[in-house]
């Protein structure tokens, strides 16, 4: 009986880890989209001289966001949960 409970707990942990992995992948995609949009809007604002200072900041923040997202994508956080 103890083996059945242990196997059930292991299945539950694997299920939660898989769901966490799916959510993590979706957040990485959303972060990449947000970084791309931020960079594009920053470039448009900067190059059109609508608001050059804000455009430069948006461009820089977009690049920083893209770097952070790439770093988080390479960490493999969901795989650290499953033993």
ChimeraX attribute file (.defattr): number of C-alpha atoms within 10 A of each C-alpha:
attribute: neighborCount
match mode: 1-to-1
recipient: residues
	/A:1	6
	/A:2	7
	/A:3	8
	/A:4	9
	/A:5	10
	/A:6	11
	/A:7	12
	/A:8	12
	/A:9	12
	/A:10	13
	/A:11	12
	/A:12	12
	/A:13	15
	/A:14	15
	/A:15	13
	/A:16	15
	/A:17	18
	/A:18	16
	/A:19	13
	/A:20	16
	/A:21	17
	/A:22	13
	/A:23	13
	/A:24	17
	/A:25	15
	/A:26	12
	/A:27	14
	/A:28	17
	/A:29	14
	/A:30	13
	/A:31	18
	/A:32	19
	/A:33	13
	/A:34	15
	/A:35	23
	/A:36	17
	/A:37	15
	/A:38	22
	/A:39	24
	/A:40	16
	/A:41	18
	/A:42	24
	/A:43	20
	/A:44	17
	/A:45	19
	/A:46	19
	/A:47	13
	/A:48	11
	/A:49	12
	/A:50	11
	/A:51	13
	/A:52	16
	/A:53	13
	/A:54	16
	/A:55	23
	/A:56	19
	/A:57	16
	/A:58	22
	/A:59	24
	/A:60	16
	/A:61	16
	/A:62	23
	/A:63	16
	/A:64	14
	/A:65	19
	/A:66	21
	/A:67	14
	/A:68	14
	/A:69	18
	/A:70	14
	/A:71	11
	/A:72	13
	/A:73	15
	/A:74	8
	/A:75	10
	/A:76	13
	/A:77	14
	/A:78	17
	/A:79	12
	/A:80	9
	/A:81	14
	/A:82	13
	/A:83	6
